[in-house]
Amino acid sequence: MNHSSDNIMRDIKIFYSLTKKDLKLELRSLSTILITIVFAALIVVLFNISFPFGVAQKSEIISIIIWVVFLFSSLIVSSGMIELDTKDNSLELILMYGIKSEIYFLSKSLSVFIILSVVQLTIFSLFYVLFQLSFQNPIIILVAILTNIGISSITVILGILSIRNNLNQNILSILVIPFTLPYLLGAVEVTNQLTQSGNINYVLNSIYALVAFDLIFLITGAILIGVYFKLEK
């Protein structure tokens, strides 16, 4: 029993250390987060200039744009953070020291989630300023967090697999779209409803679906990455 609890505490400490390492490296250079924020800001500004929608149409299109911008921002963040581990061979050292690949996946997902939360806040702020977008219900914060968790885990899974197999980043962009469609559809529906009526009863099923997809991708992602690294040895 003591041995089992010691292993759990060791895994938690490793998880914390890996996440702390990622965030320290990112905060030291700020390259990935700055590039992502600039990219998101440019897209939002271009849409603001290019599309003079009517009120109803504008609300629907904005709901789509928010999450499409967020999706491509997540690709920049996840690929940048995983590629950093590949370039300095830190991933090989991590695995060499017997650290579980599942712990690596979960810590990387959390790091991407935290960085994307900053990007997400920037995106919503830009939409509020440029499009006068207001939400009638604070439940949108929960939706943003749930969507962020899912997309972070998906992009980390595909990012690890593509970079380890020397696949082009364009292929990663293509692969990630079908896996993130459930999140995008759910998030768009919820955002559209909350910007118009603010009634949570219309979006409860979508929120439950987001929670289910989060659990599926986190659990299956950890298992898949664990199996992949074992087969790679």
LUMGUNU-638099 format. One record per residue: x, y, z of N, C-alpha, C, O in turn; residue in one letter. Coordinates in steps of 0.05 Angstrom, whole numbers, padded with zeros to 5 digits, always signed. Example, Ala and Ser with C-alpha at 12.3 -4.5 7.8 and 13.67 -1.06 7.14 Angstrom:
REM residues 2
+00264-00114+00156+00246-00090+00156+00264-00066+00156+00285-00066+00169A;+00257-00045+00142+00273-00021+00143+00258+00001+00157+00268+00023+00161S;
END
This chain:
REM residues 233
+00017-00024+00000+00000+00000+00000+00017+00025+00000+00012+00044-00015M;+00038+00025+00017+00057+00048+00019+00072+00051-00007+00077+00073-00017N;+00080+00028-00019+00094+00029-00045+00077+00042-00067+00086+00057-00083H;+00051+00034-00067+00032+00045-00087+00028+00075-00083+00028+00090-00102S;+00025+00084-00058+00022+00113-00053+00047+00128-00059+00046+00151-00068S;+00070+00116-00055+00096+00129-00062+00098+00133-00092+00107+00154-00101D;+00089+00113-00107+00089+00116-00136+00071+00138-00146+00077+00153-00165N;+00048+00140-00133+00028+00160-00141+00040+00188-00136+00038+00206-00152I;+00052+00191-00112+00064+00217-00105+00087+00224-00124+00091+00247-00131M;+00103+00203-00131+00125+00207-00150+00114+00217-00177+00125+00235-00189R;+00093+00204-00186+00081+00212-00212+00070+00241-00211+00073+00256-00231D;+00058+00248-00189+00048+00275-00186+00070+00296-00187+00068+00316-00199I;+00092+00290-00173+00115+00308-00172+00128+00310-00200+00135+00332-00209K;+00130+00288-00215+00140+00289-00242+00122+00305-00260+00131+00321-00276I;+00096+00300-00257+00076+00315-00273+00079+00345-00268+00079+00361-00287F;+00082+00353-00243+00085+00381-00236+00111+00392-00247+00112+00415-00258Y;+00133+00377-00245+00159+00386-00255+00160+00390-00285+00171+00410-00295S;+00147+00371-00300+00147+00373-00329+00130+00398-00338+00138+00412-00356L;+00107+00401-00325+00091+00425-00331+00105+00451-00325+00104+00470-00341T;+00118+00451-00302+00133+00475-00294+00156+00481-00314+00161+00504-00321K;+00169+00460-00323+00191+00463-00343+00180+00476-00369+00192+00494-00379K;+00158+00465-00379+00147+00476-00404+00139+00505-00401+00145+00521-00419D;+00126+00512-00379+00117+00540-00376+00141+00559-00372+00140+00581-00381L;+00162+00549-00358+00186+00566-00354+00199+00572-00381+00207+00594-00386K;+00202+00551-00397+00214+00554-00423+00198+00573-00441+00209+00590-00455L;+00172+00571-00439+00154+00588-00456+00155+00617-00446+00156+00636-00462E;+00154+00621-00419+00155+00648-00408+00182+00661-00412+00184+00686-00413L;+00203+00645-00414+00230+00656-00418+00232+00668-00446+00245+00689-00449R;+00221+00655-00466+00224+00665-00494+00199+00680-00503+00201+00699-00518S;+00175+00670-00495+00150+00682-00503+00145+00680-00533+00127+00693-00544L;+00162+00665-00547+00160+00664-00576+00133+00652-00586+00120+00663-00603S;+00127+00628-00575+00103+00614-00584+00077+00630-00578+00060+00634-00595T;+00076+00640-00553+00051+00654-00545+00048+00681-00560+00026+00689-00567I;+00071+00695-00565+00069+00720-00580+00061+00716-00609+00044+00730-00619L;+00073+00696-00621+00066+00689-00649+00036+00682-00651+00022+00691-00669I;+00027+00666-00632-00001+00658-00632-00020+00681-00628-00041+00683-00642T;-00014+00699-00609-00031+00722-00604-00032+00741-00628-00053+00751-00635I;-00008+00745-00640-00007+00762-00664-00024+00750-00687-00039+00764-00700V;-00021+00724-00691-00036+00710-00711-00066+00713-00706-00081+00720-00724F;-00075+00708-00682-00103+00710-00675-00113+00738-00679-00135+00743-00689A;-00097+00758-00670-00106+00786-00672-00109+00794-00702-00128+00808-00709A;-00090+00786-00719-00091+00792-00747-00116+00781-00760-00130+00795-00775L;-00123+00756-00754-00146+00743-00765-00172+00758-00756-00189+00763-00773I;-00173+00764-00731-00197+00777-00720-00200+00805-00733-00223+00813-00740V;-00179+00820-00735-00180+00847-00747-00188+00845-00777-00204+00861-00786V;-00177+00825-00791-00184+00822-00819-00214+00816-00823-00227+00826-00841L;-00224+00798-00806-00253+00792-00807-00270+00817-00800-00291+00821-00812F;-00261+00832-00781-00275+00856-00774-00277+00876-00797-00297+00890-00801N;-00255+00878-00813-00255+00896-00835-00271+00886-00859-00284+00901-00873I;-00270+00860-00863-00280+00848-00888-00310+00841-00888-00322+00840-00909S;-00322+00837-00864-00349+00826-00864-00368+00845-00849-00370+00843-00825F;-00383+00862-00864-00404+00878-00851-00430+00863-00849-00448+00868-00865P;-00433+00845-00830-00457+00829-00828-00480+00844-00815-00476+00865-00802F;-00504+00834-00820-00527+00843-00805-00526+00831-00777-00509+00814-00772G;-00543+00840-00759-00541+00832-00731-00543+00802-00727-00526+00790-00714V;-00564+00789-00738-00568+00760-00735-00546+00745-00748-00534+00726-00736A;-00540+00751-00773-00519+00737-00788-00492+00741-00775-00476+00722-00773Q;-00487+00765-00765-00461+00771-00753-00457+00754-00728-00435+00744-00724K;-00477+00750-00712-00475+00733-00688-00468+00704-00695-00451+00692-00682S;-00481+00694-00716-00475+00666-00723-00447+00663-00734-00433+00644-00727E;-00439+00681-00751-00412+00679-00764-00390+00683-00743-00370+00670-00743I;-00394+00702-00724-00375+00707-00704-00370+00682-00686-00348+00676-00679I;-00392+00668-00680-00390+00643-00664-00372+00623-00678-00357+00609-00664S;-00373+00622-00704-00355+00603-00719-00327+00613-00719-00308+00598-00715I;-00323+00639-00725-00296+00651-00727-00281+00648-00701-00257+00641-00702I;-00294+00652-00678-00280+00650-00652-00266+00624-00650-00242+00623-00643I;-00280+00602-00655-00269+00576-00650-00251+00566-00672-00233+00550-00667W;-00255+00575-00697-00236+00569-00718-00209+00582-00713-00188+00569-00716V;-00209+00607-00704-00184+00621-00697-00171+00607-00674-00147+00604-00674V;-00187+00599-00654-00176+00585-00631-00164+00558-00639-00142+00551-00629F;-00177+00544-00657-00166+00518-00666-00139+00521-00679-00120+00506-00672L;-00136+00539-00697-00110+00542-00711-00089+00554-00692-00065+00549-00695F;-00098+00570-00672-00079+00579-00652-00068+00556-00635-00045+00555-00628S;-00086+00537-00630-00077+00513-00614-00057+00497-00629-00039+00485-00617S;-00059+00496-00656-00039+00481-00672-00011+00494-00669+00009+00480-00667L;-00010+00520-00670+00015+00535-00667+00028+00529-00640+00052+00524-00638I;+00011+00531-00619+00022+00527-00591+00031+00498-00587+00054+00494-00578V;+00015+00478-00594+00022+00451-00588+00047+00442-00604+00065+00429-00594S;+00047+00448-00630+00070+00440-00647+00095+00453-00638+00117+00441-00638S;+00093+00479-00629+00117+00494-00620+00129+00482-00595+00153+00479-00592G;+00111+00474-00576+00120+00463-00550+00131+00435-00553+00150+00428-00539M;+00119+00419-00570+00129+00391-00574+00154+00391-00590+00173+00376-00584I;+00156+00408-00610+00180+00410-00627+00204+00418-00610+00227+00410-00616E;+00200+00435-00590+00222+00443-00572+00234+00420-00558+00258+00418-00555L;+00217+00401-00549+00227+00377-00536+00242+00359-00555+00262+00346-00547D;+00234+00359-00580+00247+00342-00600+00274+00353-00608+00293+00338-00612T;+00276+00380-00610+00301+00392-00619+00324+00388-00599+00347+00383-00607K;+00318+00392-00573+00340+00389-00554+00341+00361-00541+00355+00357-00521D;+00327+00342-00553+00327+00314-00545+00318+00310-00516+00324+00289-00504N;+00303+00329-00505+00294+00326-00477+00273+00304-00475+00271+00292-00453S;+00258+00299-00496+00238+00277-00495+00252+00250-00492+00242+00233-00476L;+00274+00246-00506+00288+00221-00504+00300+00217-00476+00300+00195-00465E;+00309+00240-00464+00320+00239-00437+00298+00233-00417+00302+00218-00398L;+00275+00245-00421+00252+00240-00403+00245+00210-00403+00241+00199-00382I;+00243+00198-00427+00236+00170-00429+00258+00152-00419+00253+00131-00408L;+00283+00161-00423+00306+00145-00414+00307+00142-00383+00315+00122-00373M;+00298+00164-00370+00298+00163-00340+00274+00148-00329+00269+00148-00305Y;+00258+00136-00346+00236+00119-00337+00211+00134-00330+00193+00123-00318G;+00209+00158-00339+00185+00174-00335+00163+00163-00353+00168+00159-00377I;+00140+00159-00343+00118+00147-00358+00110+00166-00381+00107+00190-00377K;+00106+00155-00404+00097+00171-00427+00069+00183-00423+00063+00204-00434S;+00053+00169-00407+00026+00179-00401+00028+00205-00385+00013+00224-00389E;+00047+00206-00366+00052+00230-00350+00062+00253-00368+00053+00276-00365I;+00079+00246-00387+00089+00266-00406+00066+00278-00422+00064+00302-00426Y;+00048+00260-00432+00025+00270-00448+00007+00288-00431-00001+00309-00441F;+00000+00280-00407-00018+00296-00390-00005+00323-00383-00019+00343-00382L;+00021+00323-00377+00034+00348-00369+00036+00367-00393+00033+00391-00391S;+00041+00355-00417+00042+00371-00441+00015+00383-00448+00013+00406-00456K;-00006+00367-00444-00033+00376-00448-00040+00399-00430-00053+00419-00438S;-00032+00397-00404-00037+00419-00385-00022+00444-00393-00032+00466-00391L;+00003+00441-00401+00019+00464-00409+00007+00479-00433+00004+00503-00433S;-00002+00463-00453-00015+00474-00476-00041+00488-00468-00048+00509-00478V;-00056+00475-00449-00081+00486-00439-00077+00514-00427-00092+00532-00431F;-00056+00516-00410-00051+00541-00396-00043+00563-00416-00053+00586-00414I;-00026+00557-00435-00018+00577-00455-00042+00585-00472-00045+00608-00479I;-00058+00565-00480-00081+00570-00496-00102+00587-00481-00118+00601-00493L;-00103+00584-00455-00122+00600-00439-00115+00630-00442-00133+00646-00443S;-00089+00636-00442-00081+00664-00446-00089+00673-00474-00100+00696-00477V;-00085+00656-00494-00093+00663-00522-00123+00666-00524-00133+00684-00537V;-00137+00648-00510-00166+00648-00510-00177+00674-00499-00196+00686-00509Q;-00165+00683-00477-00173+00708-00464-00169+00732-00483-00185+00750-00484L;-00146+00731-00497-00140+00752-00517-00161+00752-00540-00170+00773-00548T;-00168+00728-00550-00187+00726-00572-00214+00737-00563-00226+00753-00578I;-00224+00729-00540-00250+00738-00531-00249+00769-00526-00269+00782-00531F;-00227+00779-00516-00225+00808-00511-00226+00823-00538-00239+00844-00540S;-00212+00812-00558-00213+00825-00585-00241+00825-00597-00249+00845-00609L;-00255+00803-00594-00282+00802-00604-00300+00821-00589-00319+00832-00601F;-00295+00824-00563-00312+00842-00548-00308+00871-00557-00327+00886-00559Y;-00282+00878-00562-00276+00906-00570-00284+00911-00599-00297+00932-00604V;-00278+00893-00617-00282+00899-00646-00310+00893-00655-00321+00906-00673L;-00323+00872-00643-00349+00864-00652-00371+00871-00633-00395+00865-00637F;-00364+00884-00610-00383+00890-00589-00398+00864-00581-00422+00864-00576Q;-00383+00842-00579-00394+00816-00572-00398+00815-00542-00379+00818-00527L;-00422+00809-00534-00428+00806-00505-00442+00780-00500-00458+00771-00517S;-00436+00767-00478-00449+00742-00471-00469+00746-00449-00464+00759-00429F;-00493+00734-00453-00515+00737-00434-00512+00719-00410-00527+00722-00391Q;-00494+00700-00411-00491+00681-00389-00462+00674-00385-00448+00667-00404N;-00452+00675-00360-00424+00668-00355-00417+00639-00359-00393+00632-00357P;-00436+00622-00366-00431+00594-00372-00412+00591-00396-00401+00570-00400I;-00409+00612-00412-00391+00612-00434-00362+00606-00425-00346+00595-00440I;-00356+00614-00400-00329+00609-00389-00324+00579-00386-00303+00569-00392I;-00345+00565-00376-00343+00536-00373-00340+00523-00401-00324+00505-00404L;-00355+00533-00420-00353+00522-00447-00325+00526-00459-00314+00508-00472V;-00314+00550-00454-00287+00556-00464-00266+00537-00451-00248+00528-00465A;-00269+00532-00425-00250+00514-00411-00253+00486-00422-00233+00473-00427I;-00278+00476-00425-00282+00449-00435-00271+00445-00463-00259+00425-00470L;-00276+00465-00480-00266+00464-00508-00236+00465-00508-00223+00451-00524T;-00225+00481-00491-00196+00484-00489-00183+00457-00481-00163+00449-00493N;-00194+00444-00461-00184+00418-00452-00183+00398-00475-00163+00384-00479I;-00205+00396-00489-00207+00376-00511-00188+00382-00533-00174+00364-00543G;-00188+00407-00543-00171+00413-00565-00141+00412-00558-00125+00404-00574I;-00135+00419-00533-00107+00416-00523-00098+00387-00525-00076+00381-00534S;-00115+00369-00515-00107+00340-00514-00105+00329-00543-00087+00314-00548S;-00124+00337-00560-00123+00327-00588-00098+00336-00602-00084+00320-00615I;-00092+00362-00601-00069+00373-00615-00043+00362-00604-00024+00359-00619T;-00042+00356-00578-00018+00344-00566-00014+00316-00577+00008+00308-00584V;-00036+00300-00577-00034+00273-00588-00024+00273-00616-00004+00259-00623I;-00037+00288-00634-00030+00288-00662-00003+00302-00666+00012+00294-00684L;+00004+00322-00649+00030+00335-00651+00053+00316-00645+00073+00316-00659G;+00050+00300-00624+00070+00281-00616+00074+00260-00639+00096+00254-00647I;+00052+00249-00649+00053+00229-00669+00065+00239-00695+00081+00226-00708L;+00058+00264-00703+00067+00275-00728+00097+00283-00727+00112+00278-00745S;+00105+00295-00705+00133+00304-00702+00151+00280-00699+00173+00280-00710I;+00143+00259-00684+00159+00236-00680+00163+00220-00707+00182+00206-00710R;+00143+00224-00725+00145+00210-00751+00153+00229-00773+00151+00222-00797N;+00163+00253-00766+00173+00272-00785+00152+00280-00807+00159+00283-00830N;+00127+00282-00798+00106+00290-00816+00105+00320-00819+00112+00335-00800L;+00097+00330-00842+00095+00358-00847+00073+00370-00829+00053+00357-00824N;+00077+00395-00820+00057+00409-00803+00031+00413-00818+00010+00415-00805Q;+00032+00414-00845+00007+00417-00860-00011+00392-00857-00035+00394-00856N;+00002+00369-00854-00013+00344-00850-00026+00345-00823-00048+00335-00819I;-00012+00356-00803-00023+00359-00776-00049+00375-00777-00069+00369-00764L;-00048+00397-00792-00072+00414-00795-00095+00399-00807-00118+00404-00799S;-00089+00382-00826-00111+00366-00839-00121+00345-00820-00146+00341-00818I;-00103+00331-00805-00112+00310-00787-00128+00320-00764-00147+00306-00755L;-00122+00344-00754-00135+00354-00730-00164+00362-00734-00180+00361-00716V;-00171+00369-00759-00198+00379-00764-00220+00359-00758-00239+00365-00744I;-00219+00334-00769-00241+00315-00763-00244+00308-00734-00266+00303-00724P;-00221+00308-00719-00222+00301-00691-00234+00324-00674-00246+00319-00653F;-00230+00349-00683-00240+00371-00668-00268+00381-00676-00279+00399-00664T;-00279+00368-00697-00306+00376-00706-00327+00375-00684-00343+00393-00681L;-00328+00354-00667-00348+00353-00645-00345+00378-00627-00366+00389-00618P;-00320+00386-00621-00316+00409-00603-00325+00435-00617-00339+00451-00606Y;-00317+00438-00642-00324+00462-00657-00354+00465-00660-00365+00487-00656L;-00368+00443-00667-00397+00444-00671-00411+00451-00644-00429+00467-00643L;-00402+00437-00623-00414+00442-00597-00409+00471-00587-00427+00484-00577G;-00384+00480-00590-00376+00506-00580-00390+00528-00596-00399+00548-00585A;-00393+00524-00622-00406+00544-00639-00436+00546-00632-00446+00568-00630V;-00448+00523-00628-00477+00523-00620-00481+00538-00594-00499+00554-00591E;-00465+00531-00574-00467+00543-00547-00462+00573-00549-00477+00589-00537V;-00440+00581-00562-00433+00609-00564-00456+00625-00578-00463+00647-00570T;-00466+00614-00599-00488+00627-00614-00513+00631-00596-00525+00652-00597N;-00520+00610-00581-00543+00612-00564-00539+00632-00541-00557+00647-00535Q;-00515+00632-00530-00510+00649-00507-00507+00678-00515-00513+00696-00499L;-00498+00684-00539-00497+00711-00548-00524+00723-00555-00528+00747-00556T;-00543+00705-00561-00570+00714-00569-00589+00714-00546-00602+00735-00540Q;-00592+00691-00532-00613+00690-00511-00602+00688-00483-00613+00699-00464S;-00579+00674-00480-00568+00670-00453-00581+00648-00438-00575+00644-00414G;-00600+00634-00450-00615+00612-00437-00598+00586-00438-00593+00576-00459N;-00590+00577-00415-00573+00553-00413-00588+00527-00420-00575+00508-00428I;-00614+00527-00418-00630+00503-00423-00626+00493-00452-00629+00469-00458N;-00620+00512-00470-00618+00504-00499-00591+00490-00504-00588+00478-00525Y;-00572+00493-00486-00545+00484-00492-00535+00463-00473-00511+00455-00475V;-00551+00453-00455-00542+00433-00436-00532+00408-00449-00511+00397-00440L;-00545+00398-00470-00536+00374-00483-00509+00378-00496-00492+00359-00495N;-00504+00401-00507-00478+00407-00519-00456+00408-00498-00434+00399-00502S;-00462+00419-00474-00443+00420-00452-00436+00391-00442-00413+00385-00437I;-00457+00375-00440-00452+00347-00431-00435+00332-00452-00417+00316-00445Y;-00440+00338-00477-00424+00325-00499-00395+00334-00497-00377+00317-00501A;-00390+00359-00491-00362+00369-00489-00348+00356-00466-00324+00348-00468L;-00362+00352-00443-00350+00338-00420-00343+00309-00428-00321+00300-00422V;-00361+00296-00442-00356+00268-00450-00332+00266-00469-00315+00248-00466A;-00331+00284-00488-00308+00284-00507-00282+00290-00493-00261+00278-00500F;-00282+00307-00473-00258+00313-00457-00247+00288-00444-00223+00281-00446D;-00265+00273-00431-00257+00249-00417-00247+00228-00436-00226+00215-00431L;-00260+00225-00459-00252+00206-00479-00224+00211-00490-00207+00193-00491I;-00219+00236-00497-00193+00243-00510-00170+00243-00489-00148+00236-00496F;-00176+00251-00464-00155+00251-00444-00147+00222-00437-00123+00216-00435L;-00167+00205-00433-00161+00177-00426-00149+00161-00449-00128+00148-00446I;-00162+00163-00472-00152+00148-00496-00125+00160-00505-00108+00145-00515T;-00121+00186-00502-00096+00199-00510-00073+00188-00493-00051+00182-00503G;-00077+00187-00467-00056+00177-00449-00049+00148-00455-00026+00140-00456A;-00070+00132-00460-00066+00103-00467-00051+00101-00494-00032+00085-00497I;-00061+00116-00514-00049+00114-00541-00020+00123-00541-00003+00109-00553L;-00013+00145-00527+00015+00154-00527+00032+00134-00512+00055+00129-00519I;+00021+00122-00490+00036+00102-00476+00043+00078-00493+00065+00068-00493G;+00023+00068-00508+00027+00045-00525+00046+00052-00548+00063+00036-00555V;+00043+00076-00559+00060+00085-00581+00090+00085-00574+00106+00075-00588Y;+00096+00096-00550+00124+00098-00542+00135+00070-00535+00159+00065-00538F;+00118+00052-00525+00127+00025-00519+00134+00010-00545+00154-00004-00547K;+00118+00014-00566+00122+00001-00592+00146+00013-00606+00160+00000-00622L;+00152+00039-00600+00174+00053-00613+00201+00044-00603+00221+00046-00617E;+00202+00033-00578+00228+00025-00566+00240+00001-00581+00262-00008-00574K;
END
